[in-house]
Amino acid sequence: MDEGQAKEWMKAALVRAEKALQRSEVPVGCLFIYNQNVIAIGSNEVNETKNATRHAEMTCIDTVLAWCTKEEKKYEDVFAEVSFCCL
């Protein structure tokens, strides 16, 4: 991954975090990348859903699992580089 692409992905995560803040959520955004493509993007949905497990990472994992099924990929083949929030 080159630095320019990493910055673009970080900007996308920050935009998602800003949208979460506008919905009165903790401002966290998350992306999952596979073969240089965004396959999932999420943000905190804890307050909106009244479900303490709906952190950005978890909403993305749900999307990744659905993507893996659709694309016939093993979820074990999808790796993530993340900075987790304190759940």
C-alpha positions in Angstrom: 0.0 0.0 0.0 1.4 3.4 -0.9 1.2 6.4 1.3 -1.1 8.3 -1.0 -3.7 5.5 -1.0 -3.4 5.1 2.8 -4.2 8.8 3.2 -7.2 8.5 1.0 -8.5 5.6 3.0 -7.9 7.5 6.2 -9.8 10.4 4.8 -12.7 8.1 4.0 -12.7 6.7 7.6 -12.6 10.2 9.0 -15.6 11.2 6.8 -17.5 8.2 8.2 -16.5 9.2 11.7 -17.8 12.8 11.1 -21.1 11.3 10.0 -21.2 9.2 13.2 -20.7 12.4 15.2 -23.5 14.1 13.4 -25.8 11.2 14.5 -24.6 11.7 18.1 -22.3 8.7 18.0 -18.7 8.4 19.1 -16.8 9.6 16.0 -15.1 6.4 14.8 -15.0 5.3 11.2 -13.6 2.0 9.9 -12.7 0.5 6.5 -11.8 -3.0 5.5 -9.5 -3.2 2.4 -9.1 -6.3 0.3 -6.8 -6.3 -2.8 -6.6 -2.5 -2.7 -10.4 -2.2 -2.7 -12.7 -1.0 0.1 -15.0 -3.9 0.8 -16.6 -2.5 4.0 -17.0 0.8 5.6 -18.7 1.4 9.0 -19.1 3.7 11.9 -20.4 3.5 15.4 -24.1 2.7 15.7 -24.3 2.2 19.5 -26.7 5.0 20.3 -28.7 4.6 17.2 -29.4 0.9 17.7 -29.2 0.9 21.5 -26.8 -2.0 21.2 -23.4 -1.6 22.9 -21.7 -4.1 20.4 -22.4 -1.9 17.3 -18.9 -0.3 17.2 -17.5 0.7 13.8 -15.3 -2.4 13.7 -18.2 -4.7 14.4 -20.4 -3.2 11.8 -17.6 -3.6 9.2 -17.1 -7.2 10.2 -20.8 -7.9 9.5 -20.3 -6.3 6.0 -17.1 -8.2 5.4 -18.8 -11.5 6.2 -21.6 -10.8 3.8 -19.1 -9.7 1.1 -17.1 -13.0 1.6 -20.3 -15.0 1.1 -21.2 -13.0 -2.0 -17.7 -13.2 -3.5 -17.2 -16.8 -2.4 -14.1 -15.9 -0.3 -13.1 -17.4 3.0 -13.2 -14.9 5.8 -9.9 -16.2 7.0 -8.4 -14.8 3.8 -9.5 -11.2 4.6 -6.9 -9.5 6.8 -7.2 -6.1 8.6 -4.8 -3.6 9.9 -6.7 -1.7 12.5 -6.3 0.6 15.5 -9.1 -0.6 17.7 -11.0 1.7 20.0 -11.4 0.8 23.6 -14.5 -1.4 23.6 
